[in-house]
Amino acid sequence: MRTTPNYREIFCKRLKASRLARGLSQRNLGVLAGIDEFAASARINRYELGIHEVDIQTAQHLACVLNVPVAYFYTEDEQLAEMILLFSRSSSQLQEDVLALLR
């Protein structure tokens, strides 16, 4: 029996990992994503802990600041998540080559 992935947990883990990889504090990430500076740290903390679920617009802002595709936050497979990151950061030509190879 296949279990349903917990996308909230996946999002929390990837958000925190992306934030740390960029060297941002919770407050800085929140402010850069357009969250009020007085609430930024607490909101990001609650997103990372899964206390609050992020809406898609906020997820898009966070992804933009962290330079990751939104899909990266929700992909259940670790290898696919890495592929999404690497693909998004590759040149257009390399992306075309990869797609041709996969087809």
ZIWOUR-V349222 format. One record per residue. RES is the residue in one small letter. SS is DSSP state (@ for helix, = for strand, . for the rest). Layout:
RES SS
RES SS
This chain:
m .
r .
t .
t .
p .
n .
y @
r @
e @
i @
f @
c @
k @
r @
l @
k @
a @
s @
r @
l @
a @
r @
g .
l .
s .
q @
r @
n @
l @
g @
v @
l @
a .
g .
i .
d .
e .
f .
a .
a @
s @
a @
r @
i @
n @
r @
y @
e @
l @
g .
i .
h .
e .
v .
d .
i @
q @
t @
a @
q @
h @
l @
a @
c @
v @
l @
n .
v .
p .
v @
a @
y @
f @
y @
t .
e .
d .
e @
q @
l @
a @
e @
m @
i @
l @
l @
f @
s @
r .
s .
s .
s @
q @
l @
q @
e @
d @
v @
l @
a @
l @
l @
r .
